[in-house]
Structures are given as C-alpha cells and as structure tokens.
Amino acid sequence: MSSEVIQSLIKKREAAQMGGGQKRIDKQHEQNKLTARERIDVLLDKGSFEERGLYVEHRSTNFGLDKSKVPGDGVVVGYGTIYGRPVFVYSQDFTVLGGSLSETNAKKICMIQDLAIQNGIPLIGINDSGGARIQEGVLSLSGYGEIFQRNITASGVIPQISVIMGPCAGGAVYSPALTDFTFMVKDTSYMFVTGPDVVKTVTYEDISKEDLGGASVHGKKTGVADFVFPDDITTLLNVRKLFTYLPLSNKEDSLPFTQSDDKCDRMDYSLDTLVPANSNMPYDMKELILRFVDNQDFMEIQSEHAKNIIVGFGRLMGKTVGIVANQPKELSGCLDINSSRKAARFVRFCDAFNIPLVTFVDVPGFLPGRDQEHNGIIKHGAKLLYAYGEATVPKITVVTRKAYGGAYIVMNSKHLRGDVNYAWANAEIAVMGPKGAVEILFKDEAGDKEKLAIREKEYKEEITNPIVAATYGFIDEIIRPHNTRWRVYRSLELLQNKKVNLPWKKHDNLPL
C-alpha cells in the first residue's frame, strides 16, 4: 500500500474522530452532553469497540451538501462488549449536520441492525438527532422506514435498547417506541412527534420542548421513558446495569448469571409483620421485593409512571427474574389503565426472552370511575390479562393480602396457567372485600352494626379465607411470609425446564 493511500486514510480517520469539528464538540460539552464517541467509550468495556463504516460519506449535492461531507456521516456504528458480553451499538453524532438522518447514515444503522439480528446479539441505539436530513427528501424518509422494519423484525428476537440523549422528534421517535427499553436524560433530551412551533401554529398553544416531550413528561405521565437519569454518564452506566439482566437473544439456553452469596433459604422474619393487621392500611411492597431478591438489588422500570404497580428485574441465586407487584401505597394497589399497560408490556418482554415471572399480589380490584371506563379500562385491562395468559415462562404468584374480583384473575391466577400460586395466611381471595360483600348480601341489616360485624367475620372465615381457595386447588400452599424467598426459589428450580405446546397460529391478536 502506497504512503499516499495511508496518509489519506489517516486524514479521513482523524476527520471522522473529530466529527463536526472542535467548535461543535465544545458546544456539545457546554450543553452538558457527551459526544457520540465519548458515549460509546462510557457504555462499552474499555478498548472493546470495533467501528464499522468509518469512511462512509453521503452522496447528496442538494442545497450545498456537497460542501458538507464528513467521514462517518453523523453516526458511529460498531460492536463491543459490556461486562464481557457482546453488543452492537450505534451513536448519532449531533456535531455533524445535527445528527440528521441521511440515506447513507440510515444504511449504516441498518447494517448494524442486520448483524445484530443474524448473530443473536442485543442492539443499543444512542439517539441525538435533529431528525430527517431535509436536503435529501424522500431518501431520508426511506431510511427511517428501513430502520423501523428492522426494529419490528428484531422484536422478541434480541433485546433492543434506545438511549435518548438529545432531540428525537418527528418520525425519529418511532424507532425508540418499537424497542424494548428507552432511557432519557433529564433536561437535555426530549421526544415528540410535532414540535412546539408546529403545535403553536396548529393549536395556538405555547409550550416549551421540555413541557411537551421532556424526560419528566415521558418518565411520569406517558410512560414512553422506562428510565430517566440526570446526566449522560449516569444514564450510560445504568444501561450497562440493565444489560446484565438481559439474555443475548430469545435462543439463549440459560439466563444471565451473577455470582451471589445470598443464601436461597435465607429467612426474613421482618416480612411476618410487613402487612398491617388492618386490611385497609397501606404498606410498601418494595420492602418485600428488596428483601426477596439477591442482596436487595432490584432494578425498577418506569418507577415514576403508574406507581400503583411495580415492575423490574432482580436476581434469585444469581439468575434473572422479572417481578410484577401491586403497590398498596398508591391507589391502594388498584389496577388502572396505565398500570395494566405498563405491566402487560413487561410481562410480554419477559416471556419473549424466557425470563421467569414472580408476581406479588395485593389488589382490591380495578380502579372505578367514569374516566377509566370512558378511556377504555376494559380493553387496557385485557392487555395484562392476555399477557399473563399467553406467557409460557415459569410463573410464580404470591398473594400477600387482597386478591379481589377480576383483578385477582388478571394477576397471574391459577386460571391463567400460573404454575405455582402461594398465599400468605392473612390473604383474602374473593369477589370483593368482606365489608362490601356483607353490605350487599344483608341490606336489610344495614342499620345493625353488631350484626354486620358478625356477618363480616363469617364472610372472612367462609369465603375470603385462603384455605377456601386452596381447597379448590387455586392456591397450592399457604406459606409463612418469612419463608417466601425459599419457597419461590424451589419452585423456580423445579420449573426451569418447563415446556408448553401451543396450537399453531400466525400471530396473536392482542387487544391493542
């Protein structure tokens, strides 16, 4: 190879490393944002990144683009490792034409997506882009379509993670929406289909980018963001943490394993007093989860959205488990539209990637009200019902207190092929709570408090008592709270080779 060719390659490599130039890099830093390459350095194991498409340049000459060519064309793609496990990654470079998506830019991303799917390796996309490259018109739009199609093909095959670290607007938002988990950075990232200027023109509403689609909006209200963190580095370190819970693909024979010194038969006697004697008093279900998982290490998903249900990943003897739990501290643990959607999506992810599900139940029912009914609680509640019913992974349920009505069925009951269903001794399983039931059944005794109290006691003993459900085989065992970890662990060990044969279908018709 001639020295001229080598020198040319060196210059192109140096140009690619500098992206849009020092001034734009400095501006990126002034906004408390890392550059595309700095983000990859934080995300991946040191020295593991292998770049692809370093010398690619766009081919457009429209509107002066022929004078704005940078090697790499605004996106850095390649592969590396996280804690020694392989991963593909792309990182949009805002310093190059605002990170806008061009025809060649999109082809680089699609190449990495194809490699990830073909090799059964997860894909992480770091988004920081002004959107489609306007000068390229339909060529840019076609690039988005190609990316979306690959997101769909990869769904349920490999884990896909989106990290929003700047603007993500217009058509660009649909790629993250199609992936499994979305991270956002507080104050520096935002997502919306139409920006504030268009909103003002069409609806005359004056709203900021942050209020329209900032991290706090999507982390709390919409649930679009699964995780929100204060800065780039914290966000990327938590992406690394999430990655440790996930299998590489849906074909992996075993779950990710992390060595644990937390004994499987550890008893926690504090759980015996976790649930108040008064069934109407709240308690924090997260205390149970933290005491249940290895070393109190639980990674909660959508922690600020639909707080009446908790979902996330923990480990039991080093192996990943997915956890779903009602939260009595919020809306008394009722299921509503948002919590049903949140839990359904999580259950389906776990099922797609063979992650066992552990469900802790304390649910008094579905949230009543006109808003819930008019906004489709029937359809949305059915999503969670459907997700549990179709899941074929090992499914363990522990009823800690209330399990009433349709919500009892929905929360991984025996009737939805729950494999092992436990109840604590103070559990109540019935159509409704004793007080409400007695008030309906004995209307003629409404004015006699003493009689109603006696009736309520009878109802508890004869109807809501978990022994009744156990008699019918709907509860497998009534266990002591302090023994929960050991009982669940033994059940999961028993079920680790579970196989379910289902009738052939092209695909299901989830109640969307």
matplotlib code that plots the C-alpha trace (Angstrom):
import matplotlib.pyplot as plt

x = [0.0, 1.4, 2.3, -0.2, -3.1, -2.0, -1.8, -5.3, -6.7, -5.1, -6.6, -10.0, -9.8, -8.8, -11.6, -14.1, -12.8, -13.4, -17.0, -18.3, -15.1, -13.8, -16.3, -19.3, -17.7, -17.2, -20.9, -22.0, -20.0, -21.4, -24.9, -23.7, -23.7, -21.0, -20.1, -21.2, -17.8, -17.5, -20.8, -19.6, -16.5, -18.6, -21.1, -18.7, -15.8, -12.6, -10.9, -13.7, -15.2, -14.8, -16.1, -17.8, -18.4, -15.9, -15.2, -18.8, -19.9, -23.2, -23.7, -26.1, -25.2, -28.5, -28.5, -24.8, -24.5, -21.5, -19.5, -20.6, -19.1, -17.7, -16.4, -18.9, -21.8, -23.1, -23.4, -20.9, -21.7, -20.0, -19.8, -18.1, -18.7, -20.5, -19.0, -17.5, -20.8, -21.2, -23.4, -24.0, -24.3, -24.9, -24.5, -25.8, -23.4, -25.2, -22.0, -22.3, -25.3, -27.2, -27.0, -29.7, -30.6, -29.4, -29.7, -26.1, -26.4, -29.5, -27.8, -25.0, -27.6, -29.5, -26.2, -25.7, -29.3, -29.0, -25.8, -27.4, -30.4, -28.3, -25.9, -28.4, -26.8, -28.6, -28.6, -28.3, -29.1, -28.0, -30.2, -29.2, -30.5, -32.4, -34.4, -34.5, -32.0, -34.3, -32.0, -32.4, -36.2, -37.7, -34.3, -34.0, -37.6, -37.0, -34.1, -36.4, -38.8, -35.9, -34.8, -38.4, -38.8, -35.7, -36.9, -40.0, -38.1, -35.8, -38.6, -38.7, -35.6, -32.9, -33.2, -33.3, -32.4, -32.9, -31.0, -32.3, -29.5, -30.7, -33.5, -35.6, -38.5, -40.9, -40.6, -37.4, -39.5, -40.9, -37.7, -37.4, -41.1, -40.6, -37.7, -37.9, -36.5, -36.0, -33.7, -33.9, -31.6, -33.2, -33.1, -31.1, -33.4, -36.9, -39.2, -42.3, -44.0, -44.6, -42.5, -43.6, -43.6, -46.0, -48.1, -48.4, -49.3, -52.0, -53.5, -52.2, -50.8, -47.5, -45.4, -41.7, -39.8, -39.4, -43.1, -44.1, -41.8, -39.1, -37.8, -40.0, -43.1, -42.3, -40.9, -44.0, -47.0, -46.8, -44.5, -42.6, -39.4, -38.6, -35.7, -34.8, -31.4, -29.7, -26.8, -25.2, -22.7, -25.2, -27.6, -25.0, -23.8, -27.4, -27.7, -24.8, -26.6, -29.8, -27.7, -26.5, -30.1, -30.9, -30.2, -28.4, -31.4, -34.5, -32.5, -30.1, -30.3, -29.7, -30.4, -27.6, -25.9, -24.2, -22.4, -24.4, -23.5, -27.1, -28.5, -31.5, -33.0, -32.5, -35.4, -36.5, -38.7, -39.4, -41.8, -44.1, -45.1, -44.9, -48.7, -50.7, -53.5, -55.9, -56.6, -57.2, -53.8, -51.1, -47.6, -44.7, -44.5, -40.9, -39.8, -40.9, -39.2, -35.9, -35.9, -36.8, -34.2, -30.4, -28.6, -31.5, -30.6, -33.7, -33.8, -37.2, -38.7, -40.9, -40.5, -42.4, -45.1, -48.2, -46.8, -49.6, -47.8, -44.1, -42.2, -38.5, -35.6, -33.9, -32.0, -32.6, -29.5, -27.7, -30.3, -32.5, -36.2, -38.9, -41.0, -44.5, -46.2, -49.2, -48.2, -50.7, -49.2, -50.5, -54.3, -54.5, -52.8, -55.8, -55.2, -56.0, -55.3, -51.7, -50.7, -52.3, -50.3, -47.1, -47.3, -48.5, -45.6, -43.1, -44.7, -44.6, -40.9, -40.0, -42.0, -40.3, -36.8, -37.6, -37.2, -39.3, -42.0, -42.7, -45.9, -46.7, -50.5, -52.3, -55.1, -58.6, -59.8, -59.8, -59.9, -63.6, -64.7, -66.0, -62.6, -61.3, -64.3, -64.5, -60.8, -61.0, -60.1, -61.8, -59.5, -56.4, -57.1, -57.4, -53.9, -52.5, -54.9, -53.7, -50.0, -50.2, -52.4, -50.1, -46.9, -45.2, -42.3, -42.3, -44.9, -45.0, -47.6, -47.7, -50.9, -49.7, -53.1, -56.1, -57.0, -60.5, -62.7, -61.4, -58.2, -57.5, -57.8, -55.7, -52.7, -51.4, -54.0, -54.1, -56.8, -54.2, -51.8, -49.9, -47.6, -47.3, -49.6, -48.9, -50.8, -49.8, -52.0, -53.8, -54.7, -58.2, -59.4, -62.9, -65.2, -64.9, -63.9, -65.9, -67.4, -68.7, -70.0, -71.9, -73.4, -74.8, -75.9, -77.5, -79.1, -81.9, -79.5, -77.8, -78.7, -77.4, -73.7, -73.3, -75.0, -73.0, -69.8, -70.8, -71.7, -68.3, -66.5, -68.4, -67.7, -63.9, -63.9, -66.1, -65.3, -62.1, -60.0, -57.2, -57.9, -61.1, -59.1, -56.6, -59.5, -60.4, -56.8, -56.5, -53.8, -51.1, -49.8, -50.3, -46.9, -45.2, -44.1, -40.5, -40.2, -41.2, -37.8, -37.0, -40.4, -40.3, -36.7, -37.5, -40.5, -38.4, -35.8, -38.5, -39.8, -36.6, -37.1, -40.8, -42.2, -45.7, -47.1, -49.5, -51.7, -50.2, -51.0, -49.5, -49.6, -51.9, -54.4, -53.5, -56.3, -54.5]
y = [0.0, 3.4, 6.0, 8.4, 6.0, 5.5, 9.3, 9.7, 7.1, 8.7, 12.1, 10.6, 8.7, 11.9, 13.8, 11.2, 11.2, 15.0, 14.8, 18.3, 19.9, 21.3, 24.2, 21.9, 19.5, 22.3, 23.4, 19.8, 19.9, 23.3, 21.7, 19.0, 16.4, 13.9, 13.4, 10.3, 8.6, 9.6, 8.0, 4.7, 4.9, 5.1, 2.4, -0.3, -2.1, -0.2, -1.0, -3.3, -1.1, -2.1, 0.5, -0.1, 2.4, 4.9, 6.3, 6.4, 9.8, 10.9, 11.3, 14.2, 17.5, 19.3, 22.7, 22.8, 19.4, 18.6, 21.1, 19.4, 16.0, 14.4, 10.7, 8.7, 11.0, 11.7, 8.3, 6.0, 2.3, -0.9, -3.6, -4.2, -5.8, -4.9, -6.8, -9.2, -9.9, -8.8, -5.9, -3.9, -0.1, 3.0, 6.5, 9.6, 12.5, 15.8, 17.7, 16.5, 18.2, 18.0, 14.2, 14.3, 11.0, 10.7, 7.8, 6.6, 7.3, 5.1, 2.3, 2.2, 1.8, -0.9, -2.8, -3.0, -4.0, -6.8, -8.1, -8.0, -10.0, -12.5, -13.1, -13.0, -10.1, -7.1, -3.7, -0.3, 2.9, 6.2, 9.0, 12.6, 13.9, 16.8, 14.4, 13.6, 15.4, 17.8, 18.3, 14.6, 14.5, 11.1, 9.3, 10.3, 9.2, 5.8, 5.4, 5.7, 3.2, 0.7, 1.2, 0.7, -2.5, -3.9, -2.9, -4.9, -7.9, -7.8, -7.5, -10.6, -11.9, -9.7, -7.1, -3.6, -0.5, 3.1, 5.9, 9.4, 11.9, 14.9, 15.7, 12.9, 14.3, 13.6, 10.2, 9.5, 8.8, 5.6, 3.6, 4.0, 3.3, 0.0, -1.1, -2.8, -0.2, 3.6, 5.7, 9.6, 12.2, 14.9, 18.5, 17.5, 15.0, 15.3, 13.3, 14.5, 13.8, 17.5, 20.3, 23.4, 25.6, 23.3, 22.9, 26.7, 27.1, 24.5, 24.7, 28.2, 26.5, 28.0, 25.2, 24.5, 21.5, 20.3, 20.6, 19.0, 16.0, 16.2, 13.4, 14.2, 14.1, 10.7, 9.3, 10.2, 10.8, 8.9, 6.0, 6.4, 6.5, 3.5, 5.2, 8.8, 9.9, 13.3, 13.2, 11.2, 9.3, 8.1, 7.1, 5.1, 3.3, 2.3, 1.0, -1.2, -2.4, -3.2, -5.2, -7.6, -8.8, -9.5, -12.6, -12.0, -13.4, -15.4, -18.6, -18.4, -21.7, -20.1, -16.8, -14.3, -15.4, -13.2, -15.0, -14.4, -15.1, -14.5, -17.9, -19.3, -20.5, -17.1, -16.4, -12.8, -12.6, -8.9, -9.9, -11.5, -8.0, -6.2, -6.3, -4.3, -6.1, -3.6, -4.6, -1.0, 0.2, 0.7, -0.7, -0.5, -3.5, -2.5, -3.6, -7.2, -7.1, -5.8, -8.5, -11.2, -10.6, -11.3, -8.6, -6.2, -5.4, -4.6, -2.5, -1.0, 0.0, 3.1, 3.9, 7.2, 6.1, 4.2, 3.8, 1.6, -1.3, -2.2, -4.0, -4.7, -7.1, -8.8, -12.0, -15.2, -17.1, -15.2, -15.7, -13.0, -12.9, -10.5, -9.1, -7.6, -6.4, -4.3, -1.3, -0.7, 2.7, 4.0, 3.9, 1.1, -1.1, -0.9, -1.8, 1.1, 1.8, 2.9, 0.1, -2.5, -1.3, -1.0, -4.5, -6.1, -4.9, -6.0, -9.5, -9.9, -8.9, -11.4, -14.1, -13.3, -13.8, -16.7, -14.7, -16.3, -14.1, -13.7, -11.8, -10.3, -9.7, -7.2, -5.9, -4.7, -4.5, -2.2, 1.5, 2.6, 5.9, 7.5, 8.5, 4.9, 3.4, 6.1, 5.8, 2.0, 0.2, -2.9, -3.1, -2.0, -4.3, -7.1, -6.5, -7.6, -10.5, -11.5, -11.1, -13.4, -15.9, -16.2, -16.3, -19.8, -19.0, -20.2, -18.1, -17.9, -15.9, -14.9, -13.3, -11.2, -9.7, -8.8, -10.5, -9.4, -9.8, -9.7, -8.2, -11.5, -13.4, -10.9, -11.0, -14.4, -16.5, -20.3, -19.9, -18.1, -21.1, -19.8, -22.6, -22.2, -20.0, -19.2, -17.2, -15.7, -16.7, -13.4, -13.3, -12.5, -14.1, -13.3, -11.4, -8.4, -7.4, -8.7, -5.3, -4.5, -8.1, -8.0, -4.6, -6.1, -9.5, -8.2, -4.9, -5.5, -5.4, -2.2, -0.3, -3.0, -2.6, -5.6, -8.0, -6.6, -7.2, -10.8, -11.3, -9.8, -12.2, -15.1, -13.9, -13.8, -17.3, -18.9, -17.0, -14.9, -17.3, -18.5, -22.1, -21.9, -21.2, -23.9, -26.4, -25.8, -26.1, -22.4, -21.9, -24.5, -23.7, -21.2, -20.1, -18.0, -14.6, -15.1, -18.3, -16.7, -16.5, -20.2, -21.4, -19.4, -20.4, -24.1, -23.7, -21.9, -24.7, -27.2, -25.3, -24.4, -26.9, -26.1, -26.6, -25.7, -26.8, -24.3, -24.6, -23.1, -19.5, -16.9, -14.5, -13.5, -10.6, -8.7, -6.3, -3.1]
z = [0.0, -1.0, 1.5, -0.2, 0.4, 4.0, 4.6, 3.0, 5.3, 8.4, 7.4, 6.9, 10.2, 12.0, 10.4, 11.4, 15.0, 15.2, 13.9, 13.2, 14.5, 17.8, 18.0, 17.7, 20.2, 22.6, 22.2, 22.9, 26.1, 27.1, 26.9, 29.4, 26.7, 25.7, 22.0, 20.1, 20.6, 24.2, 24.9, 23.3, 25.5, 28.6, 27.5, 26.4, 28.1, 27.6, 24.3, 23.1, 20.4, 16.8, 14.4, 11.1, 8.3, 9.5, 6.0, 4.7, 3.3, 1.9, -1.8, -2.0, -3.7, -3.0, -1.3, -0.8, 0.8, -1.5, 0.7, 4.0, 3.9, 7.0, 7.1, 9.1, 8.0, 11.5, 13.1, 14.7, 14.5, 15.5, 18.2, 21.5, 24.9, 28.2, 31.1, 28.5, 26.7, 23.1, 21.9, 18.8, 19.1, 17.0, 18.3, 16.4, 16.2, 16.7, 15.8, 12.2, 10.5, 13.7, 13.6, 10.9, 9.2, 5.6, 3.1, 3.9, 7.6, 7.7, 5.8, 8.4, 11.2, 9.1, 8.6, 12.4, 12.9, 10.4, 12.0, 15.5, 14.3, 12.3, 15.2, 18.1, 19.8, 21.5, 20.0, 21.7, 19.8, 21.2, 19.7, 19.4, 16.1, 14.6, 12.5, 8.8, 6.6, 4.8, 1.8, 0.9, 1.0, 0.5, 0.6, 4.3, 5.0, 3.3, 5.8, 8.7, 7.2, 6.8, 10.4, 11.7, 9.7, 11.3, 14.7, 14.1, 12.8, 15.8, 18.3, 20.6, 18.9, 20.5, 23.3, 21.8, 24.0, 23.0, 24.8, 24.1, 24.8, 22.8, 20.4, 19.0, 17.0, 14.2, 12.6, 14.6, 17.7, 16.3, 16.4, 20.2, 20.6, 18.8, 21.1, 24.4, 26.8, 26.5, 28.6, 28.7, 30.2, 32.3, 30.9, 27.7, 25.9, 24.5, 22.3, 20.4, 17.0, 16.4, 18.0, 19.9, 16.7, 14.9, 18.0, 18.3, 14.6, 14.6, 18.1, 19.2, 22.3, 23.6, 25.1, 25.7, 24.4, 28.0, 28.8, 25.5, 25.5, 28.1, 30.2, 33.1, 30.9, 29.4, 32.7, 34.7, 32.5, 29.2, 30.2, 27.0, 29.0, 31.1, 32.9, 33.5, 34.8, 35.5, 33.1, 30.2, 32.3, 34.9, 32.1, 30.3, 33.5, 34.1, 30.6, 31.4, 34.6, 32.7, 30.2, 32.9, 33.5, 29.8, 27.7, 24.4, 22.4, 22.6, 21.8, 24.8, 26.7, 30.1, 31.9, 32.7, 35.9, 38.6, 41.5, 44.7, 48.3, 49.4, 50.5, 48.8, 52.1, 53.9, 56.2, 56.7, 59.8, 59.3, 56.5, 59.1, 60.3, 56.9, 56.2, 58.7, 60.7, 59.4, 55.8, 54.8, 55.9, 53.2, 53.3, 50.9, 48.6, 47.6, 51.1, 50.2, 46.8, 48.2, 50.9, 48.4, 45.7, 46.0, 48.1, 47.9, 44.2, 42.2, 39.0, 38.8, 35.4, 35.0, 38.7, 38.4, 36.0, 37.1, 40.6, 41.7, 40.1, 40.3, 37.6, 37.2, 37.3, 40.3, 40.8, 42.7, 43.4, 40.7, 37.9, 36.4, 37.4, 36.3, 39.1, 39.0, 42.2, 43.2, 45.3, 48.2, 48.8, 45.5, 44.7, 47.3, 44.6, 42.2, 38.6, 36.2, 32.5, 32.9, 35.3, 33.1, 30.1, 32.0, 33.5, 30.3, 28.2, 30.9, 31.2, 27.4, 27.3, 30.0, 28.2, 24.8, 26.4, 28.7, 31.9, 34.8, 36.4, 40.1, 40.9, 44.3, 44.6, 46.8, 44.6, 45.7, 42.1, 39.1, 39.7, 39.4, 37.7, 34.5, 33.3, 33.5, 31.8, 29.1, 28.3, 27.8, 31.1, 29.7, 26.7, 28.6, 31.5, 29.0, 27.8, 31.2, 31.3, 27.8, 28.6, 31.6, 29.8, 26.8, 28.8, 28.9, 31.1, 34.7, 36.6, 40.4, 42.3, 45.9, 47.3, 50.2, 51.2, 48.9, 45.7, 44.7, 41.7, 38.1, 39.3, 41.2, 37.9, 36.0, 38.4, 37.2, 38.9, 38.6, 35.9, 33.6, 33.9, 36.9, 37.7, 41.5, 43.4, 47.1, 49.6, 53.0, 55.9, 56.1, 52.3, 51.2, 47.9, 46.9, 44.5, 46.8, 50.4, 53.3, 54.2, 50.7, 50.3, 53.5, 52.8, 49.5, 50.9, 54.0, 53.1, 55.5, 58.4, 57.3, 60.5, 62.9, 63.2, 65.6, 63.1, 60.2, 62.2, 62.8, 59.1, 58.1, 60.3, 58.9, 55.3, 56.1, 57.6, 54.9, 51.7, 51.7, 53.8, 51.6, 52.8, 50.7, 47.5, 48.5, 48.9, 45.3, 44.2, 43.2, 45.8, 46.0, 49.5, 52.3, 53.4, 56.1, 54.9, 56.2, 54.0, 50.7, 49.1, 49.8, 48.5, 45.3, 44.7, 45.0, 42.6, 40.0, 40.2, 39.6, 36.6, 34.9, 32.1, 31.6, 28.1, 26.8, 23.5, 21.9, 18.9, 15.7, 14.8, 12.5, 15.4, 18.2, 18.2, 21.3, 22.5, 21.5]

ax = plt.figure().add_subplot(projection="3d")
ax.plot(x, y, z, "-o")
ax.set_aspect("equal")
plt.show()
